[in-house]
């Protein structure tokens, strides 16, 4: 895929972020696609905490609960059962199952909406995307 002509750095950065989050392409491949250097892409990635955003998008309550069930099973078959740890795991699982919206859900909805918005009004979509990113960062960072 050839880099698109006439894109601003903000456009390139937004496309690069989308490719980074949504594909398994290497940084080198993404840099070629958007028409920038690997060094610039690395700077964007670090400054925008892209790795954290990518991780947040893949962590789901379902996966966390499955891991907790596995840990509870391991504890329950141990030679010496630690009832306190089992109760704490059970309480954690219950709290997670009752949680309706996760950061992964929010990110996925934002991605879908941004795709829709770009088709309708690219300039407005860019502005909204900036606000969405700030919102996710505030939730991930606990601000």
N, C-alpha and C positions, 0 to 999 in steps of 0.2 A: 504494500500500500504506500503510495507516494505521499509526502507531506502536502497538506493543503496550502495553497498560496493565499496570501493576504490575511492570514490569521494573526491576531494580536498575541502577545505573550500570555495574557489572561485566557484567551481562547485555547492556546496550546496547553497551558497548565490545566485547564478544566478537562480537556480531552485526555491528557496524560493521566490525570487522577482517575477518570472513569476507566481507562484501560488498565491502570494499576489495580483498581479495586475489583474489576469485573472479569479480568482475563489472567492467564498464567504467563503472559508475555514477560520477557526479561526487560530490565531497564534499558538495555541497549536497543532492543526492538521497539520499545515505546518511544525512545528518543528519536529513532529514525522515522517512525510513523508521524510524529508531531513536528518534526523538523527542528530539533534542538539538540544540544549536546548531552551526553550522559552526565557530565558534571552539573549542568543546570538542572537536569531532572533530579539528580541526587540532592541538590540544594532545596528544590521544591518539596521533595519527599520528606526531608528532615524538618524543614520549617513548618510544614503542614501536618506533621505527625501522621503521615499516610499509613505507616505500618500499624499504628494503633487503630486507625479507622478500619483497616482491612481485618484486623483481628476482631474488632468489635462486631463487624458484620458477620463473622463466622461463628461466634460464640452464641449458642442458642440455649434457652432454658431446657429444652429437651435433652441436649447433649450433657449439660451439667447434671441434670437429674439422673440420667443413665449412669454417669460416672459415680454419683453419690450412692446409687443402688448397688453398684459393683463394690464400692468400698464397704457398705453396710453388710453385704454378703460375706466379704472377706473377714470382717470383724466377727460376724456371727458364727463362722466355722473355726475360728481360732481356738487353740487349746484353752485359753483363758479369755472368756467373753467380757468385754468392757461395756457394761450396760449403759454407763453415762455417755460414752461416745456414740453408741447406737441411738440413744434417745435424742442426742443433739443432731445426728444425721437425719433422723426421722422428722424432727422439727424443721430442719432446713429444707428438706424435700417438700414438706407440706407448705411452707412459706413460698417456695419457688413455684409450686403448682398453682397457687392462688394468685400469682402475679399475672396480670392480663397483658401488659405491654412491656416489651424489652427494648433495649437500645438496638438490637438487631432488627426488630420489627420496624422501629422508627427509621433506621437507615434504609431498609428495603422499600418502605413507602416513599421516602424522599427520593430514592433512585427512580422509582416508577414515575413519580410526579414530575421530576426533572426531565425525564425523557419526553413525557407528554408536553410539558411546558416549552421545551426547545422547539417542538414542531409548531407550536402556536405562536410563540414570540420569544426568539432566542435572546434578545437583550434583557427582557424581563426575567427569563429563566436564569440567566447568569446572576442577576441580583438576588433572586430567591435562593439560588444555590449557595451563595455566600452566607446568607442568613441561616440556611439549613446546616451548613458546616459549623457555624458558630454555635448553634443550638446543640448539635451532637457533641461537639467539644466540651460544652458546658456540662452536659450530662455525663460524659465519660470521665471528665476531670473532676466532677463533683462540685463545680462552682455554683 
